[in-house]
Amino acid sequence: MHIGHDLATSYIMKEVNKTIELNSTKEEKDLGVLITRDLKFHLQSVQSVKKAQSVLGMVKRHFNVIDKDDFTALYKTYIRPHLEYCIQAWSPHATHTT
């Protein structure tokens, strides 16, 4: 991944008897966090929201009647962790309060 420039650069790795050219990518996933070449975390945010919405849909399908306290417990246990995963990485200035 080229970070900070659009120059046509190629990188190679040399092994004992061969040379391997590394492919260029536009995004990489490291420790579960998607990072793009412009260092924006938009794709990570979209992925987190999709996962949280998927879990919310599962909760809605399996609980026909639910009160506020039960929903709060389910939200804090199953949905909120997906939204908060690596939030410090893409928004380090934000403070986290529980």
N, CA and C atoms as an extended XYZ file, in Angstrom:
294
Properties=species:S:1:pos:R:3:atomname:S:1:resname:S:1:resid:I:1 pbc="F F F"
N         0.865       -1.164        0.000 N   MET     1
C         0.000        0.000        0.000 CA  MET     1
C         0.911        1.227        0.000 C   MET     1
N         0.627        2.135       -0.901 N   HIS     2
C         1.371        3.392       -0.964 CA  HIS     2
C         0.638        4.409       -0.097 C   HIS     2
N         1.313        4.937        0.892 N   ILE     3
C         0.693        5.893        1.798 CA  ILE     3
C         1.300        7.261        1.549 C   ILE     3
N         0.447        8.212        1.219 N   GLY     4
C         0.883        9.591        1.089 CA  GLY     4
C         1.383       10.001       -0.277 C   GLY     4
N         1.393        9.093       -1.259 N   HIS     5
C         1.831        9.488       -2.594 CA  HIS     5
C         1.201        8.580       -3.646 C   HIS     5
N         1.187        9.046       -4.874 N   ASP     6
C         0.659        8.275       -5.997 CA  ASP     6
C         1.744        7.945       -7.015 C   ASP     6
N         2.971        7.921       -6.591 N   LEU     7
C         4.067        7.603       -7.490 CA  LEU     7
C         4.013        6.130       -7.885 C   LEU     7
N         4.391        5.864       -9.111 N   ALA     8
C         4.435        4.481       -9.592 CA  ALA     8
C         5.680        3.809       -9.011 C   ALA     8
N         5.531        3.204       -7.863 N   THR     9
C         6.646        2.579       -7.162 CA  THR     9
C         6.407        1.078       -7.094 C   THR     9
N         7.449        0.307       -7.293 N   SER    10
C         7.321       -1.131       -7.149 CA  SER    10
C         8.297       -1.604       -6.085 C   SER    10
N         7.893       -2.607       -5.371 N   TYR    11
C         8.701       -3.175       -4.300 CA  TYR    11
C         8.939       -4.643       -4.594 C   TYR    11
N        10.115       -5.104       -4.316 N   ILE    12
C        10.446       -6.495       -4.577 CA  ILE    12
C        11.045       -7.137       -3.334 C   ILE    12
N        10.874       -8.453       -3.271 N   MET    13
C        11.499       -9.261       -2.234 CA  MET    13
C        12.406      -10.258       -2.937 C   MET    13
N        13.575      -10.414       -2.421 N   LYS    14
C        14.504      -11.359       -3.024 CA  LYS    14
C        14.640      -12.567       -2.120 C   LYS    14
N        14.448      -13.730       -2.716 N   GLU    15
C        14.724      -14.981       -2.040 CA  GLU    15
C        15.996      -15.557       -2.636 C   GLU    15
N        16.323      -16.762       -2.276 N   VAL    16
C        17.583      -17.346       -2.706 CA  VAL    16
C        17.750      -17.325       -4.221 C   VAL    16
N        16.787      -17.850       -4.952 N   ASN    17
C        16.923      -17.940       -6.404 CA  ASN    17
C        15.838      -17.213       -7.173 C   ASN    17
N        15.014      -16.441       -6.520 N   LYS    18
C        13.973      -15.743       -7.267 CA  LYS    18
C        13.661      -14.391       -6.654 C   LYS    18
N        13.065      -13.564       -7.476 N   THR    19
C        12.651      -12.228       -7.068 CA  THR    19
C        11.136      -12.152       -7.185 C   THR    19
N        10.480      -11.662       -6.138 N   ILE    20
C         9.025      -11.562       -6.112 CA  ILE    20
C         8.646      -10.099       -6.023 C   ILE    20
N         7.789       -9.651       -6.962 N   GLU    21
C         7.292       -8.275       -6.913 CA  GLU    21
C         6.025       -8.247       -6.070 C   GLU    21
N         5.974       -7.330       -5.114 N   LEU    22
C         4.816       -7.212       -4.231 CA  LEU    22
C         3.703       -6.447       -4.923 C   LEU    22
N         2.476       -6.904       -4.726 N   ASN    23
C         1.309       -6.235       -5.302 CA  ASN    23
C         0.945       -5.015       -4.474 C   ASN    23
N         0.417       -4.006       -5.129 N   SER    24
C        -0.049       -2.806       -4.453 CA  SER    24
C        -1.519       -2.977       -4.089 C   SER    24
N        -1.909       -2.534       -2.905 N   THR    25
C        -3.298       -2.618       -2.475 CA  THR    25
C        -3.816       -1.234       -2.103 C   THR    25
N        -5.128       -1.084       -2.113 N   LYS    26
C        -5.746        0.190       -1.738 CA  LYS    26
C        -6.185        0.191       -0.282 C   LYS    26
N        -6.331       -1.006        0.304 N   GLU    27
C        -6.744       -1.111        1.706 CA  GLU    27
C        -6.132       -2.365        2.305 C   GLU    27
N        -5.919       -2.325        3.593 N   GLU    28
C        -5.368       -3.463        4.326 CA  GLU    28
C        -6.110       -3.617        5.636 C   GLU    28
N        -6.203       -4.838        6.094 N   LYS    29
C        -6.818       -5.128        7.382 CA  LYS    29
C        -5.720       -5.601        8.316 C   LYS    29
N        -5.560       -4.905        9.428 N   ASP    30
C        -4.549       -5.264       10.409 CA  ASP    30
C        -5.194       -5.227       11.790 C   ASP    30
N        -5.116       -6.324       12.501 N   LEU    31
C        -5.742       -6.458       13.821 CA  LEU    31
C        -7.240       -6.166       13.762 C   LEU    31
N        -7.871       -6.518       12.656 N   GLY    32
C        -9.303       -6.336       12.502 CA  GLY    32
C        -9.727       -4.938       12.111 C   GLY    32
N        -8.779       -4.052       11.819 N   VAL    33
C        -9.095       -2.672       11.463 CA  VAL    33
C        -8.735       -2.450        9.997 C   VAL    33
N        -9.692       -1.960        9.205 N   LEU    34
C        -9.442       -1.645        7.803 CA  LEU    34
C        -8.838       -0.254        7.684 C   LEU    34
N        -7.725       -0.163        6.982 N   ILE    35
C        -7.063        1.122        6.756 CA  ILE    35
C        -6.865        1.286        5.254 C   ILE    35
N        -7.226        2.440        4.735 N   THR    36
C        -7.043        2.712        3.316 CA  THR    36
C        -5.763        3.499        3.109 C   THR    36
N        -5.369        3.638        1.856 N   ARG    37
C        -4.104        4.300        1.555 CA  ARG    37
C        -4.101        5.776        1.918 C   ARG    37
N        -5.281        6.402        2.039 N   ASP    38
C        -5.331        7.797        2.466 CA  ASP    38
C        -5.515        7.932        3.982 C   ASP    38
N        -5.376        6.814        4.689 N   LEU    39
C        -5.468        6.742        6.153 CA  LEU    39
C        -6.824        7.180        6.690 C   LEU    39
N        -7.863        6.976        5.918 N   LYS    40
C        -9.229        7.244        6.372 CA  LYS    40
C        -9.827        5.940        6.877 C   LYS    40
N       -10.702        6.029        7.834 N   PHE    41
C       -11.284        4.852        8.447 CA  PHE    41
C       -12.754        4.686        8.079 C   PHE    41
N       -13.158        5.254        6.951 N   HIS    42
C       -14.555        5.184        6.526 CA  HIS    42
C       -14.994        3.729        6.327 C   HIS    42
N       -14.175        2.926        5.675 N   LEU    43
C       -14.547        1.530        5.449 CA  LEU    43
C       -14.687        0.765        6.760 C   LEU    43
N       -13.857        1.073        7.736 N   GLN    44
C       -13.963        0.436        9.044 CA  GLN    44
C       -15.282        0.816        9.709 C   GLN    44
N       -15.660        2.075        9.599 N   SER    45
C       -16.929        2.532       10.188 CA  SER    45
C       -18.106        1.828        9.528 C   SER    45
N       -18.086        1.750        8.205 N   VAL    46
C       -19.175        1.097        7.471 CA  VAL    46
C       -19.273       -0.375        7.863 C   VAL    46
N       -18.130       -1.038        7.949 N   GLN    47
C       -18.116       -2.448        8.321 CA  GLN    47
C       -18.653       -2.647        9.739 C   GLN    47
N       -18.278       -1.793       10.662 N   SER    48
C       -18.755       -1.894       12.041 CA  SER    48
C       -20.261       -1.685       12.126 C   SER    48
N       -20.774       -0.708       11.403 N   VAL    49
C       -22.213       -0.428       11.418 CA  VAL    49
C       -22.990       -1.587       10.805 C   VAL    49
N       -22.484       -2.167        9.717 N   LYS    50
C       -23.163       -3.314        9.099 CA  LYS    50
C       -23.249       -4.481       10.068 C   LYS    50
N       -22.158       -4.748       10.774 N   LYS    51
C       -22.149       -5.855       11.734 CA  LYS    51
C       -23.108       -5.575       12.885 C   LYS    51
N       -23.117       -4.348       13.386 N   ALA    52
C       -24.023       -3.993       14.486 CA  ALA    52
C       -25.482       -4.096       14.035 C   ALA    52
N       -25.779       -3.656       12.813 N   GLN    53
C       -27.147       -3.764       12.299 CA  GLN    53
C       -27.557       -5.219       12.122 C   GLN    53
N       -26.619       -6.058       11.732 N   SER    54
C       -26.898       -7.482       11.593 CA  SER    54
C       -27.250       -8.099       12.937 C   SER    54
N       -26.501       -7.754       13.964 N   VAL    55
C       -26.772       -8.278       15.305 CA  VAL    55
C       -28.088       -7.716       15.835 C   VAL    55
N       -28.370       -6.443       15.557 N   LEU    56
C       -29.641       -5.848       15.974 CA  LEU    56
C       -30.805       -6.561       15.302 C   LEU    56
N       -30.664       -6.895       14.022 N   GLY    57
C       -31.703       -7.650       13.324 CA  GLY    57
C       -31.926       -9.017       13.945 C   GLY    57
N       -30.841       -9.668       14.364 N   MET    58
C       -30.963      -10.965       15.023 CA  MET    58
C       -31.724      -10.823       16.339 C   MET    58
N       -31.412       -9.769       17.101 N   VAL    59
C       -32.118       -9.543       18.373 CA  VAL    59
C       -33.599       -9.305       18.106 C   VAL    59
N       -33.922       -8.515       17.091 N   LYS    60
C       -35.326       -8.231       16.779 CA  LYS    60
C       -36.075       -9.483       16.332 C   LYS    60
N       -35.389      -10.382       15.602 N   ARG    61
C       -36.043      -11.617       15.144 CA  ARG    61
C       -36.316      -12.584       16.284 C   ARG    61
N       -35.440      -12.633       17.273 N   HIS    62
C       -35.553      -13.642       18.314 CA  HIS    62
C       -36.298      -13.172       19.561 C   HIS    62
N       -36.568      -11.892       19.679 N   PHE    63
C       -37.305      -11.372       20.820 CA  PHE    63
C       -38.499      -10.586       20.306 C   PHE    63
N       -39.682      -11.205       20.345 N   ASN    64
C       -40.890      -10.542       19.850 CA  ASN    64
C       -41.317       -9.406       20.765 C   ASN    64
N       -41.310       -9.651       22.065 N   VAL    65
C       -41.695       -8.641       23.045 CA  VAL    65
C       -40.487       -8.431       23.954 C   VAL    65
N       -40.084       -7.164       24.079 N   ILE    66
C       -38.903       -6.868       24.890 CA  ILE    66
C       -39.111       -5.517       25.566 C   ILE    66
N       -38.781       -5.437       26.830 N   ASP    67
C       -38.922       -4.160       27.526 CA  ASP    67
C       -37.615       -3.380       27.458 C   ASP    67
N       -37.651       -2.174       27.969 N   LYS    68
C       -36.514       -1.258       27.858 CA  LYS    68
C       -35.267       -1.796       28.559 C   LYS    68
N       -35.425       -2.352       29.741 N   ASP    69
C       -34.276       -2.852       30.499 CA  ASP    69
C       -33.613       -4.037       29.801 C   ASP    69
N       -34.435       -4.954       29.275 N   ASP    70
C       -33.870       -6.100       28.562 CA  ASP    70
C       -33.164       -5.660       27.280 C   ASP    70
N       -33.766       -4.707       26.550 N   PHE    71
C       -33.126       -4.229       25.334 CA  PHE    71
C       -31.803       -3.526       25.652 C   PHE    71
N       -31.781       -2.756       26.739 N   THR    72
C       -30.544       -2.080       27.136 CA  THR    72
C       -29.447       -3.095       27.429 C   THR    72
N       -29.791       -4.160       28.134 N   ALA    73
C       -28.796       -5.197       28.440 CA  ALA    73
C       -28.311       -5.881       27.163 C   ALA    73
N       -29.235       -6.217       26.263 N   LEU    74
C       -28.846       -6.847       24.994 CA  LEU    74
C       -27.998       -5.904       24.143 C   LEU    74
N       -28.371       -4.639       24.109 N   TYR    75
C       -27.625       -3.654       23.322 CA  TYR    75
C       -26.195       -3.516       23.833 C   TYR    75
N       -26.061       -3.369       25.165 N   LYS    76
C       -24.723       -3.191       25.737 CA  LYS    76
C       -23.865       -4.441       25.589 C   LYS    76
N       -24.492       -5.610       25.539 N   THR    77
C       -23.747       -6.861       25.457 CA  THR    77
C       -23.393       -7.247       24.027 C   THR    77
N       -24.327       -7.099       23.095 N   TYR    78
C       -24.137       -7.653       21.756 CA  TYR    78
C       -23.935       -6.629       20.644 C   TYR    78
N       -24.509       -5.444       20.766 N   ILE    79
C       -24.480       -4.485       19.653 CA  ILE    79
C       -23.402       -3.431       19.851 C   ILE    79
N       -23.366       -2.820       20.995 N   ARG    80
C       -22.426       -1.729       21.256 CA  ARG    80
C       -20.958       -2.102       21.079 C   ARG    80
N       -20.526       -3.310       21.470 N   PRO    81
C       -19.111       -3.647       21.242 CA  PRO    81
C       -18.692       -3.587       19.771 C   PRO    81
N       -19.598       -3.909       18.855 N   HIS    82
C       -19.273       -3.820       17.427 CA  HIS    82
C       -19.094       -2.367       16.997 C   HIS    82
N       -19.868       -1.479       17.565 N   LEU    83
C       -19.748       -0.067       17.217 CA  LEU    83
C       -18.523        0.579       17.849 C   LEU    83
N       -18.095        0.068       18.990 N   GLU    84
C       -16.972        0.674       19.705 CA  GLU    84
C       -15.621        0.043       19.385 C   GLU    84
N       -15.595       -1.036       18.601 N   TYR    85
C       -14.341       -1.728       18.339 CA  TYR    85
C       -13.367       -0.810       17.608 C   TYR    85
N       -12.234       -0.573       18.205 N   CYS    86
C       -11.145        0.259       17.662 CA  CYS    86
C       -11.564        1.702       17.404 C   CYS    86
N       -12.495        2.219       18.163 N   ILE    87
C       -12.903        3.608       17.973 CA  ILE    87
C       -11.756        4.561       18.290 C   ILE    87
N       -10.853        4.166       19.181 N   GLN    88
C        -9.715        5.018       19.491 CA  GLN    88
C        -8.794        5.141       18.284 C   GLN    88
N        -8.783        4.144       17.427 N   ALA    89
C        -7.910        4.187       16.245 CA  ALA    89
C        -8.405        5.213       15.233 C   ALA    89
N        -9.726        5.285       14.988 N   TRP    90
C       -10.180        6.221       13.976 CA  TRP    90
C       -10.713        7.524       14.554 C   TRP    90
N       -10.804        7.625       15.861 N   SER    91
C       -11.210        8.884       16.474 CA  SER    91
C       -10.506        9.034       17.818 C   SER    91
N        -9.185        9.267       17.799 N   PRO    92
C        -8.436        9.288       19.063 CA  PRO    92
C        -8.784       10.446       19.969 C   PRO    92
N        -9.369       11.525       19.426 N   HIS    93
C        -9.722       12.667       20.254 CA  HIS    93
C       -11.021       12.478       21.013 C   HIS    93
N       -11.822       11.479       20.630 N   ALA    94
C       -13.101       11.243       21.280 CA  ALA    94
C       -12.876       10.555       22.636 C   ALA    94
N       -13.623       10.982       23.610 N   THR    95
C       -13.526       10.354       24.914 CA  THR    95
C       -14.616        9.309       25.033 C   THR    95
N       -14.315        8.261       25.717 N   HIS    96
C       -15.248        7.143       25.862 CA  HIS    96
C       -15.830        7.182       27.266 C   HIS    96
N       -17.139        7.322       27.360 N   THR    97
C       -17.810        7.285       28.656 CA  THR    97
C       -18.849        6.200       28.633 C   THR    97
N       -19.027        5.540       29.743 N   THR    98
C       -19.991        4.449       29.811 CA  THR    98
C       -21.213        4.846       30.587 C   THR    98
